[in-house]
Every structure is written in C-alpha cells, then in structure tokens.
Amino acid sequence: MNSNKERFPLNDPAYDLISIMHHKSKALAAYESYLADVQADTHLTQILVEIKHDEQRHLEKLKAHLGRLLVDCKSEE
C-alpha cells in the first residue's frame, strides 16, 4: 500500500468535494445574514433567495456524489 494513502485515506476528488461542500455550507449561513441586511429591498431579497436556493440544490447534488466517491475510495484500499 502506498504510504501516501495511509496518511491521507481520501483521494483528491473526495477531499476537494468535501472542501467545496464546506464552503457552500458557510455561504448558506452567510446568506441568512445578507437577507436580514436587505429586507427593505424586495428585488435584492428575491435575488439572494434564488441564489441561496441554487446553493442548496448544488450542495444536495454534491452530497449525493460524495457518497459515490467515498465508496470508490473504500474500494481502492
């Protein structure tokens, strides 16, 4: 077994995907604050809500794919 695999059990795509998901999750939390700041601007609120929903949808797609990547990591052992 490769010593690199022993130290880092996730392959690069799985690690990258987890990192992307982490940043998207942080962005979703930030949108709550942004939405509170722009309550008086209905148009901007609608834009931010749409973007937030897109981020949530993207995060769900990434979570589904992460499961497949983790299975692949397991089978590489």
DARA-V365517 format. One record per pair of residues at least 12 apart in sequence whose ideal C-beta (glycine too) atoms are under 6 Angstrom apart, sorted by the first residue. I is the first residue (numbers start at 1). J is the second residue. Records with the same first field share a line. If there is no record, write none. Layout:
BEGIN
I: J / J
END
This chain:
BEGIN
10: 73
11: 73
13: 69
14: 69 / 73
17: 62 / 66
21: 62
24: 55 / 59
27: 55
28: 55
31: 48 / 52
34: 48
35: 48
END
